[in-house]
Amino acid sequence: MALKAGIVGLPNVGKSTLFNAISQNVKAQASNYRFCTIEPNVGLVDVPDKRLTQLANLVKPNNIVPTQIEIVDIAGLVKGASKGEGLGNKFLANIREVHAIIEVVRCFEDINILRDEGPINPLGDINIIETELQLKDLESIEKKIARTEKQAKASSDNKLKNEYNVLVRCKEALNKGLSVRTLQLDSEEQIAVSDLFLLTQKPILYLANVLENDMHTGNAFSDQVKAHAQSENAQCIVMCNSIEEQIAEFTNPDDKHMFLEEYKIEEPCLDRLIQITYQLLELETYFTAGVQEVRAWTIPKGCKAPQAAAVIHTDFEKGFIKAETIAFSDFIKLGSEAACREHGKLRIEGKDYIVKDGDILHFRFNV
């Protein structure tokens, strides 16, 4: 199953506008009323990577193909979602299916955009979302504790006891209003709750959505979001979703450059947001480079060479023999595969090789 990130938030905070800015293949309806989005929109997003351009400048390929990730636009949550309010169970189920969360927080005042929650209150909005996710996780945790408590206490199996202890720790944290991710469970501890697909365990990126006048400096509202993100070791990005949507609509590079200059934007915030999301999903990139095509490929961190080969085609993994490997820095320094081979920078790696981010690979296989 492909790893994907979900855009969440209260109604009318700019989720669908953001989705429209980042998605190349699907556009979401963005309207000034609640639950404009009901079924989640799923879009493919190109991952900006300057290394791809650097390789292409040397190889001069016929085609350049960036790697992509999936982004899901999920309908707005409301208070009481964990109890089914506002089709909450359906929307929470949508969140359960993603692997990272982009939480859009409204950090602007506009009387023309509906808001049922009262005055602008970023921390209050974050609390509504977190509380609903925590309540749903608490429900899942308590059900599993009820199933395992007697068995764990009566058993001499340390693994079962440790699993029970992890569940209790999670329950205590949730009862204190803390998300499971703040516990920073290690890989063994995560096994205890892996079957629950906990909502508050997912890595999160906070997006403070501001108006055009505040997109460079932020404002008092976005400062609150930044401080909250910092308190839980999460990342935060400040951007104007409507401006980013306009930038994404340009097909002519010159027109886009003029627009960026007019708004004094060096690089779209969207590029950084996608890159951070890629990191949240614990993804890395390797490249294939030839005259026909220079292409970026997505793999999970810690991926071994045969599994990386399978991303291209499953036959590559089945018949894997070796991976001819060049570090990105060596390729850029020496300028070509032939030069890397000549200088001893092309390595032959086997089945146990863990692919490094930026590797340039050529797979040898036999089916």
Buried (B, 14 or more C-beta within 10 A) or exposed (E): EEBBBBBBBBBBBBBBBBBBBBBEEEBBEBEEEBEBBEEBBBBBBBBBBEBBEBBBEBBEBEEBBBBBBBBBBBBBBBBBBBEEEBBBBBBBBBBBEBBBBBBBBBBBEEEEEEBEBEEBBBEEBBBBBBBBBBBBBBEBBBEBBEEBEEEBEEEEEEEBBBBBEBBBBBBEBBEEEBBBBBBEBEEEBBBBBEEBBBBBBBBBBBBBBBBEEBBEEBBEBBBBBBEBBEEEEBBBBBBBBBBBBBBBEBEEEEEBEEBBEEBEBEEBBBBBBBEBBBBBBEBBBBBBBEEEBBBBBBBBEEBBBBBBBBBBEEEBBEBBBBBBBBBBEBBBEBEEBEBBEEEEBBBEBEBEBEBEEBBBBBBEBEE
